[in-house]
Amino acid sequence: MARKKEQPEVDWFRLDDHILIKAHLKGDAVAFEVLFKKHREQVARLVYSIVKDEALTEDIVQDVFLLVYRNLPKFRGDAAFKTWVYRIAVNEAMRQMSKARRWSSLPQERAESLSLPPTILTFQEGDSPERVLIEGEQRHLIQEALDSLKANHRIILTLYYLEDLSVQEIAQVLDIPEGSVKSRLYYARDNLKKALEPLLGREHPAGREENHVV
């Protein structure tokens, strides 16, 4: 009797979200777990940017993916899956923040997993861009500056710089016009820059401009 040829193992993490969604809807138990693992960290970072509470963030992330699981059959695919998930995350975070009204500082060990990845924020000032490097010891200063901003500014900066969403995608997530997204980005960047000045000056009292403006 001929042995049945073994099927090659599927590398789920290389599959497109829409393929995983189709597999999940057909009853594959692994597909949704992969979707969760692929997007959990980004959702947690976005949620924390709104609620500023570690324990509440964990609870909301679980609720967000429960909502995603329940509503996935209704997902039409008109937008990217992550855009759809982010919209659920923002709505759920705002709802639970209003309900809980709990705010706390993020512990350092948790900050490593949720804080800013290496990137560059670019602030346009006329024709001369001023760039703030986010790397090494400056990360906690950037996080502190972000924490001082209003929630709607933290959200817009997180979506644009950290999650790399376009203006159009952010408009879909927040359900606002693209013009409003651009306006919020402008004011959020300006406020972040103002918040950074004393923090970077405190960290590097000498040669402040040399350390953070290139």
C-alpha positions in Angstrom: 0.0 0.0 0.0 1.5 3.3 -1.0 2.1 5.8 1.7 0.1 9.0 1.5 2.3 11.9 0.4 2.7 14.4 3.2 1.5 18.0 2.5 4.1 20.8 3.0 3.5 22.8 6.2 1.9 26.2 5.6 3.8 29.2 6.7 0.8 31.2 7.9 2.7 34.3 8.8 3.6 34.8 5.1 0.0 34.7 4.0 -2.1 37.7 3.1 -4.7 38.8 5.7 -7.5 38.2 3.2 -6.3 34.6 2.7 -6.3 34.1 6.4 -9.8 35.5 6.7 -11.1 33.2 4.1 -9.4 30.2 5.8 -11.0 31.3 9.1 -14.4 31.6 7.6 -14.1 28.1 6.2 -13.4 26.7 9.6 -9.6 26.7 9.9 -8.9 27.1 13.6 -5.3 28.3 13.1 -6.1 31.2 10.8 -7.6 33.6 13.3 -4.9 32.9 15.8 -2.3 34.0 13.2 -4.3 37.2 12.5 -4.3 37.9 16.2 -0.6 37.4 16.5 0.1 39.5 13.4 -1.9 42.5 14.6 -2.0 42.3 18.4 1.1 44.5 19.0 0.0 47.3 16.7 -3.5 47.3 18.2 -2.1 47.4 21.7 0.1 50.3 20.9 -2.8 52.2 19.3 -5.1 51.4 22.3 -2.5 52.5 24.8 -2.0 55.8 22.9 -5.7 56.5 23.8 -6.2 55.1 27.3 -2.7 55.5 28.8 -3.3 52.6 31.1 -1.5 49.3 30.8 -4.1 47.0 32.5 -6.9 48.7 30.6 -5.0 48.3 27.3 -4.7 44.5 27.8 -8.5 44.2 28.5 -9.4 46.4 25.5 -7.1 44.4 23.2 -8.9 41.2 24.1 -12.3 42.9 23.6 -11.2 44.3 20.3 -10.3 40.9 18.9 -13.4 39.3 20.3 -15.4 42.0 18.3 -13.2 41.2 15.3 -13.9 37.5 15.6 -17.7 38.1 15.9 -17.9 40.5 13.1 -15.4 39.0 10.7 -18.2 37.4 8.6 -19.5 41.0 7.9 -16.0 42.2 6.8 -16.5 43.1 3.1 -12.9 43.8 2.3 -13.5 47.3 0.9 -10.6 48.5 3.1 -7.5 46.8 4.4 -8.1 44.4 7.3 -5.8 46.4 9.6 -7.7 49.6 8.8 -10.9 47.9 9.8 -9.4 46.5 13.0 -7.9 49.9 13.9 -11.3 51.5 13.6 -12.8 48.9 16.0 -9.8 49.4 18.3 -10.3 53.2 18.4 -14.0 53.0 19.0 -13.7 50.4 21.7 -10.8 52.3 23.4 -12.8 55.5 23.4 -15.9 53.8 24.8 -14.1 52.0 27.6 -12.0 55.1 28.5 -15.1 57.1 29.0 -16.5 54.3 31.1 -13.4 53.6 33.2 -11.7 57.0 33.4 -8.5 55.3 34.6 -5.1 56.8 33.8 -1.7 55.6 34.9 1.9 55.7 33.8 3.3 52.9 31.6 5.9 50.8 33.5 9.3 50.7 31.9 9.3 47.0 31.2 6.0 47.3 29.4 7.2 50.4 27.5 9.8 48.3 25.7 7.0 46.2 24.0 4.6 49.0 23.3 6.8 52.1 22.7 8.0 53.6 19.6 9.9 51.6 17.0 13.0 53.1 15.4 11.7 55.8 13.0 12.0 59.4 12.1 9.4 62.1 12.7 9.6 64.9 10.1 8.3 68.3 10.9 7.8 70.5 7.8 8.8 74.1 8.4 8.5 75.9 5.1 11.0 74.4 2.7 13.4 73.2 5.4 12.4 69.9 7.1 13.3 69.5 10.7 13.7 65.9 11.7 13.6 64.4 15.2 15.4 61.1 15.5 13.7 58.5 17.6 16.3 56.0 18.6 18.3 54.8 21.6 17.9 56.9 24.8 15.6 59.4 23.1 12.8 57.0 22.8 11.5 57.4 26.3 11.6 61.2 25.8 9.5 60.9 22.7 7.1 58.6 24.6 6.9 61.2 27.4 6.2 64.0 24.9 3.5 61.9 23.2 1.9 61.1 26.6 1.5 64.8 27.3 -0.6 65.4 24.1 -4.4 65.3 23.8 -5.8 61.9 22.9 -6.8 62.9 19.4 -3.2 64.0 18.7 -1.7 60.9 20.1 -4.0 58.8 18.0 -3.2 60.6 14.7 0.6 60.5 15.3 0.4 56.8 16.2 -1.5 55.9 13.1 0.5 58.0 10.8 4.1 57.5 12.0 4.0 54.2 13.9 1.4 52.2 12.0 2.4 53.9 8.7 -1.2 54.5 7.6 -1.9 56.9 4.8 -4.1 60.0 5.2 -6.9 58.2 3.4 -6.6 55.1 5.7 -6.6 57.3 8.8 -9.7 59.0 7.5 -11.4 55.6 7.3 -10.2 54.5 10.8 -11.4 57.7 12.5 -14.4 58.3 10.2 -13.4 61.9 9.5 -12.7 63.8 6.2 -9.1 63.6 4.8 -8.8 67.4 5.3 -9.5 66.9 9.0 -6.7 64.3 9.2 -4.2 66.7 7.6 -5.3 69.4 10.0 -4.9 67.2 13.0 -1.5 66.0 11.8 -0.3 69.6 11.4 -1.3 70.6 14.9 -0.3 67.3 16.5 3.2 67.6 15.0 3.5 71.2 16.1 2.4 70.3 19.7 4.7 67.3 19.8 7.6 69.5 18.7 6.8 72.0 21.5 6.6 69.2 24.0 9.9 67.8 22.9 11.9 71.0 23.4 12.1 71.0 27.2 12.4 67.2 27.4 15.3 67.0 25.0 16.9 70.1 26.6 16.5 68.4 30.0 18.2 65.2 28.8 21.0 67.1 26.9 21.4 70.5 28.5 24.4 71.2 26.3 24.2 71.0 22.5 20.5 70.4 22.5 20.0 71.2 18.8 22.9 69.0 17.8 21.3 66.0 19.5 17.9 66.1 18.0 17.7 68.3 14.9 19.4 67.1 11.8 
